[in-house]
Amino acid sequence: MASLLEEAENRFHDTVKMELERLVHDSGMKSSVAVQMILSRISDKSASREEAIHLVDTLNITEEDAIRAIIVRDEIRSMRQQGMDTLTAVRVLSKRVLVDRENSRPVKRKNESPVTLVIKKLKESVKQQQHAVHCATKQEPSPVRRSKRKLPVGDKAINKRKR
C-alpha cells in the first residue's frame, strides 16, 4: 500500500503529464514552451547549470530533466522552510500546475518581480481592450418598445388585478 506522500507524488506526476499533453495537443503549443510554462507555474526561480550538470553525471539523466528536478526540489524546500510538510508542499505544486487553465497564465506569487507583474497587467489590459472592441462591434438587438399607457398605482392596481 502506497503512503500518502507516494500517492501525492504520483498525482503530481500525472497532473504534470496531463497538463503538458493538454497544452501541446489542445493549445498547439510547442513541447518546450509548455514545459517552461508549467515550470513557471511551479516556481519563478531557475536552477543553476552547475548543479544540473552534476545531476546529469550522477544520475545519468538529461540536463532538462535535471533542471526540472532541481526546480521542483527547491520549491518544496522553500515551502518546507515556510512551515509546510512535504505532503502539503507536493499537493500545492499539483494545484499550481492547473491554475488558470483557461488563460494558460502562470500562478501569481508574492515574490514575483515588478517587471513580471507589469507584463502580466499589460497582457490582461490588452485582453480586456480586445474584449471591449469585440463587444462594441457586435450588433445589439433593437430596444424593446414600451407602452406609454400608465399603469395603476396603489390600491387601484390591486383592485384591477382581482377583476
Beta strands, then each sheet from edge to edge (+ up, - down):
end
